[in-house]
Every structure is written in structure tokens, then in C-alpha cells.
Amino acid sequence: MGVLRGAGCEVVHVVLGASADAVRERAELPGCVLVDNPEWAEGMGSSLRAGLASLAADPRGVDAALVLLVDQPGIGVEAVARVRAAYGSRDSLAAASYDGQRGHPVLFGAGHWTGIAETAVGDRGARDYLAAHRDAITPVDCSDVAEPYDIDTEADLSHLE
């Protein structure tokens, strides 16, 4: 949450899954909209759909979603700010790139949310939608300010040393 706020994101929706109650009790997420995803076991696609639905219903009129994954602690404020700066309209699509490879964070203008939600299944999230709209994506080089590793296994914790 601090990374998103530090990069200028005023509206932050946090999608909670398997341990939603524990996160609510322990995490410090002041001012965030906490979104339960009861279908979390289906994969990240269900979390993306839940988050986009929550943003679409936000009374503040959100025009874009900037998606940052919780398991990528090597991505900080500067990378998020760069991708956020690529917003131009509700039709914007932008993604961080690392040595020429697309990664996170990713920015989805609201004009894409319905299409993304329709294709977000399993652990593929928006991958299929982005592949189909490859030419519309603005790549934002973040190679010099972030490391896009995931923390998925105990061995991955070595990145934090």
C-alpha cells in the first residue's frame, strides 16, 4: 500500500483471498478499500475480476487500475510512478518492462476492464487479453529501478537477503 501511495495512487483497493480475516486483523491498510475474493482458489484471474468490479463500483469514478502484485517486493515507488505516468485516457494500456520483457505493474484504463474480466481465468489473469492487445500496450522500461522477482517459494526468500 505504501508503494502505491508513494507513487501517487489516491484510491487503493486491496483484494484479499485465503486469509482475508487474518489480513484484516494484522495488516495496516488505512484508507484502502478491502475487497474479499471468496473465489480465490480459482486463481489470480478471480482476484483481478473482484478488484476490477470493486473499482467499477467506486463512487469516486476511477478511470484506470494499476495492478501491483503482493509477491513482488522488488518493485517500488519509482517503477509504479513510471507506469502510472503512462496513463493517457480510459483506453490506456501500459506495462512495466524489464530487459524487454513485459511485467508488473500493469495499468488498465477503464475502457478495457470488461474485456479483461471476461478473459481473466485461472492463474492467467490478464495475460490473454494483453497478448490480444499487444500493439496497444505502452511499454515502460523499469529495468533500472526495480527487480521483478516473485516470492513464491521458501527458496525465493533469498532475494530478500
ABEGO torsion letter per residue (X at the ends): XAAAAAAGBABBBBBBBAAAAAAAAABBBBGBBBBBBAAAAAEAAAAAAAAAAAAAABAAGBABBBBBBAABAABBAAAAAAAAAABABAABBBBBBBGGBBBOBBBBBAAAAAAAAAABBEAAEAAAAAAAAAAABBBBBAAAABBABBBABAAAAAAAX
